């Protein structure tokens, strides 16, 4: 059964279950989405995992550009699991996931056992920057359906940026729990490459080369140079304005071309969260990161965040 058919079948099933209580609908839809993710994971040559708004689209565009240039494909086609593989079998099947639903199907909770024997690229970003970016995603781009099944504030709800960032069900606590879950499991993944967004911003050529070598499709210096230039912030915004990637769905379309906060590519600034809060709010954010996040990803704040009192 093909991936597209499974997705269509899920929509049909949920349409027919309109009479069930909302909580039961959410539970069934999350299971169905988890089942689709499990099938993709099993068939994938490589999986790229990240919390939403960690820079995955940027990496997707760069990888897509390398394969477009190498195999003479249109720039309109972005990697979406097996779509480019179906055009050119030499292009690997790459599963991009936020790891939202697999646990609902596999019943693995925080254990990453389904990933243990897969080739995994784990993309991470400072959780404070992720939380702010998620706020604008929720406010301007997230569908009502996604808000519902992922427990985000509902349609029409007015939530201030700091309140959103500090909410356990959608903000910094959720992102930290996600990173801690992966941090505890790093040693169990057979083939793993951790990519920090901050390193990708600082050294895009080097990091993209490493990702492509890890996937098993090493690139030439010219291919990498072209991909990095193509995926620059300025060019991606221009492509978004021109709706170049309309074949890839809504993920690369600006909601309002006059409002930068509605773009998929917004600021792309490392540490940009520090521009959005008061000193007191920043202290609370940094303290939460310092005191709750496992140190393995390098986002500690020992010099700027107060330690919580013992006990």
C-alpha positions in Angstrom: 0.0 0.0 0.0 1.5 3.3 -1.1 2.2 6.3 1.2 -0.2 8.6 -0.7 -3.0 5.9 -0.4 -2.4 5.6 3.3 -2.7 9.3 3.7 -5.9 9.5 1.7 -7.3 6.5 3.7 -6.5 8.3 6.9 -8.4 11.4 5.8 -11.4 9.2 4.8 -11.4 7.3 8.1 -11.3 10.5 10.1 -14.1 12.0 8.0 -16.3 8.9 8.7 -15.6 9.1 12.4 -17.0 12.6 12.8 -19.5 11.4 15.4 -16.9 10.2 17.9 -15.9 12.4 20.9 -13.1 14.8 20.1 -10.6 13.2 22.4 -11.2 9.8 20.7 -10.8 11.3 17.3 -7.5 12.8 18.3 -6.3 9.5 19.7 -7.3 7.6 16.5 -5.7 10.2 14.2 -2.5 10.2 16.1 -2.3 6.4 15.8 -3.0 6.5 12.1 -0.3 9.1 11.6 2.1 7.0 13.7 1.3 4.0 11.5 2.2 6.0 8.4 5.4 7.2 10.0 6.4 3.7 11.0 6.0 2.5 7.4 8.1 5.4 6.1 10.7 4.8 8.7 11.0 1.1 7.8 11.4 1.9 4.1 13.7 5.0 4.4 17.4 5.0 3.6 17.9 7.8 6.1 15.7 9.7 8.6 16.1 13.3 9.5 14.6 14.1 12.9 14.0 17.4 14.5 11.5 19.4 16.7 9.5 21.7 14.5 11.3 25.0 13.6 14.8 23.7 14.1 15.9 24.5 10.5 14.8 21.3 8.9 13.3 23.0 5.8 16.6 24.8 5.2 18.5 21.5 5.3 15.8 20.0 3.0 16.2 22.7 0.4 20.0 22.4 0.4 19.9 18.6 0.1 17.2 18.9 -2.7 19.4 21.3 -4.6 22.4 19.0 -4.6 20.3 16.2 -6.1 18.5 18.6 -8.5 21.9 19.9 -9.9 23.4 16.4 -10.0 20.5 14.8 -11.8 19.1 17.7 -13.8 15.8 17.9 -11.9 13.5 21.0 -11.6 14.1 23.3 -8.7 10.4 23.1 -7.9 10.7 19.6 -6.5 11.8 19.3 -2.8 12.7 16.1 -1.1 9.5 14.5 0.3 10.4 10.9 1.3 10.6 9.0 -2.0 9.4 11.5 -4.6 12.9 12.2 -6.0 13.9 8.6 -5.6 11.0 7.6 -7.8 12.4 9.9 -10.5 16.1 8.9 -10.0 16.7 5.7 -8.0 20.2 6.8 -7.0 18.6 9.5 -4.8 17.9 8.0 -1.4 14.6 7.8 0.3 14.8 10.4 3.1 12.1 10.5 5.8 11.8 13.9 7.4 10.0 13.7 10.8 9.3 15.7 13.9 8.8 12.4 15.8 5.4 13.4 16.9 3.2 10.4 16.2 5.4 7.3 16.1 5.1 6.7 19.8 1.3 6.6 19.5 1.5 3.7 17.1 4.6 1.9 18.4 3.8 2.5 22.1 7.4 3.4 22.8 6.8 6.7 24.8 10.3 8.2 25.2 12.2 5.1 23.9 13.5 5.6 20.4 13.7 1.8 19.6 12.2 2.1 16.1 15.2 4.3 15.2 18.0 2.2 16.7 19.0 0.5 13.5 18.3 3.3 11.1 20.6 6.0 9.8 19.5 9.0 11.8 20.4 12.7 11.3 19.2 14.5 14.5 18.9 18.2 13.9 18.8 20.4 17.1 18.6 24.1 17.8 18.6 26.3 20.9 15.2 25.5 22.5 14.5 29.2 23.2 14.9 30.1 19.5 12.7 27.1 18.6 10.0 28.2 21.1 9.8 31.7 19.6 9.7 30.4 16.1 7.0 27.9 17.1 4.9 30.8 18.4 4.9 32.5 15.0 4.3 29.1 13.3 1.3 28.6 15.6 0.0 32.1 15.2 0.3 32.4 11.4 0.8 29.1 9.7 -0.3 26.1 11.7 -3.6 24.5 10.6 -6.4 24.1 13.1 -6.2 20.4 12.7 -2.5 20.3 13.7 -3.3 22.6 16.7 -5.9 20.2 17.9 -4.0 16.9 17.5 -0.7 18.3 19.0 -2.4 20.2 21.9 -1.5 23.7 20.9 -3.7 26.7 21.8 -6.9 26.5 19.8 -8.0 28.7 16.9 -8.8 32.2 17.9 -7.1 31.9 21.3 -5.0 35.0 22.1 -1.7 34.1 23.8 1.2 36.5 24.4 4.6 35.4 23.2 6.2 34.9 26.6 3.1 33.0 27.9 3.3 30.7 24.9 7.0 30.1 25.4 6.5 29.1 29.0 3.4 26.9 28.5 4.2 23.2 29.3 2.0 21.8 26.5 3.5 23.8 23.6 6.5 26.0 24.6 9.9 25.6 26.1 9.1 22.8 28.6 7.8 20.6 25.7 10.9 21.3 23.5 13.3 20.6 26.4 11.5 17.3 27.2 11.8 16.4 23.5 15.5 17.1 23.4 16.1 15.3 26.7 14.3 12.3 25.3 16.7 12.1 22.4 19.7 13.1 24.5 19.1 10.0 26.7 18.9 7.7 23.7 21.9 9.0 21.6 24.1 6.0 22.5 21.5 3.5 21.3 21.3 4.8 17.7 23.4 2.6 15.5 24.3 5.3 13.0 23.8 8.8 14.2 24.8 12.3 13.1 23.8 15.3 15.4 23.6 18.5 13.5 23.3 21.8 15.5 21.4 24.6 13.6 24.0 27.0 15.0 26.9 25.0 13.4 25.0 24.8 10.1 24.5 28.6 10.1 28.2 29.2 11.0 29.7 26.6 8.6 27.1 25.6 6.0 29.5 24.2 3.5 31.3 21.9 6.0 28.1 20.7 7.7 26.2 20.0 4.5 29.2 18.0 3.2 29.1 16.0 6.4 25.4 15.3 6.1 25.7 14.2 2.5 28.6 11.9 3.3 26.7 10.4 6.2 23.7 9.8 4.0 26.0 8.0 1.5 25.8 10.5 -1.3 28.9 12.7 -1.0 28.9 15.9 -3.0 31.5 17.9 -5.0 32.6 21.3 -3.7 30.7 22.9 -6.6 27.5 21.1 -5.8 27.7 22.2 -2.1 28.5 25.8 -3.1 25.5 25.9 -5.4 23.2 24.4 -2.7 24.3 26.8 0.0 23.8 29.8 -2.2 20.4 28.5 -3.5 19.2 28.1 0.1 20.4 31.5 1.4 17.8 33.3 3.6 17.4 36.0 0.9 16.9 33.5 -1.9 14.6 31.2 0.0 12.4 34.2 0.9 12.4 35.3 -2.8 11.4 31.7 -3.8 8.7 31.7 -1.2 7.3 35.0 -2.5 7.3 33.6 -6.1 5.7 30.4 -4.9 8.4 28.4 -6.5 7.8 25.3 -4.3 4.0 25.2 -4.8 4.4 21.5 -5.8 5.6 20.8 -2.3 2.4 21.9 -0.5 2.0 24.7 2.0 5.4 24.3 3.7 7.1 26.8 1.5 4.4 29.3 0.8 4.1 32.7 2.6 0.7 33.3 4.2 1.0 37.1 3.7 3.8 38.3 1.4 3.7 41.7 3.2 4.3 40.2 6.7 7.7 38.5 7.3 6.3 36.7 10.4 4.0 34.6 8.1 6.9 33.3 6.0 8.4 29.8 6.5 11.8 31.5 6.4 11.4 34.3 9.0 14.6 35.7 10.7 16.9 32.6 10.8 18.9 34.3 13.5 21.0 32.5 16.0 20.0 33.7 19.5 17.3 35.8 18.0 15.0 35.1 21.0 17.0 37.6 23.0 15.4 40.4 20.9 11.9 39.5 22.0 11.7 39.6 25.8 12.4 41.8 28.8 15.4 41.2 31.1 13.2 39.4 33.6 11.6 37.2 30.9 15.0 36.3 29.5 16.2 35.3 33.0 13.3 32.9 33.4 13.9 31.4 29.9 17.6 31.0 30.4 17.1 29.5 33.9 14.7 26.9 32.5 17.1 25.9 29.8 20.1 25.8 32.1 18.3 23.8 34.8 16.3 21.4 32.8 18.1 20.6 29.5 20.6 17.8 29.3 24.0 19.3 28.5 24.9 17.0 25.6 23.7 19.4 22.9 25.8 22.4 24.2 23.0 24.8 25.0 24.0 25.5 28.6 23.9 29.0 30.0 26.2 28.8 33.1 27.2 32.5 32.9 23.7 34.1 32.4 21.2 31.8 34.0 20.6 31.5 37.8 20.6 28.0 39.3 17.4 26.8 40.9 17.6 26.3 44.6 18.3 22.7 45.7 15.3 20.7 46.8 
